[in-house]
């Protein structure tokens, strides 16, 4: 109990610290008191710029990280596999592909990208389940089919890069993980649908815990296993697709954060889901803050930061876990 409280306290304190630092740091630098006073009074022009440009970016980073991390937790519960993630099984690539395809064909519908992303993520998830179905949903089969679907959608999306179309270039920039020029409209979209997904995930805690058991055992306890997997997957798709539409394609969040969460607060989803939401928000905000400050004025996308630090850190955590369990 004390260990969980300590971890939650540490993540919350770090999250608040990084949020304040990120809000104050950039091409325009202000002190904390000046920032708070300017936000309240609205008389400081520099703070007004921060409010209109930097704060939406900051909030989008937080919500994107939380949504991707919780999506990873839910998918791993469904598939009983720590390698399950929206990126691994093709949900993120499906969301990105459909956005590219629809906006390339219908450029005037550019602002409907969140809807297209959700449709793409749902199609990817439906394909994974359809090809995986054989007298029920087997976790390992879901992963293998998901990897194949992800590779297919990723290849199709990359093929659009060779068309040289301005529309395609614009959409590629839109779904990349550079949070520049995010607006309060993006915050509203991600805040609305992301919050719905995050709240729904809290109502799925008991199902997620029961899915850690064998299917037969969970069924004997009264759980409709296949129905539970499908409903949890719907929430995971919603979170991952909206995060991809607004925040871009970012790897490792849904893999790394739940793994850290299990080592910190255990496998009970009552603690794991809220912890992952906080830790995911912290991770993406930190990555974006580093990306826009370490080589300023040049910006490094958060996806590149995550790729550079995510892979080695995940290997380190896995090796540490093996030593911890004496393997």
Beta strands, then each sheet from edge to edge (+ up, - down):
end
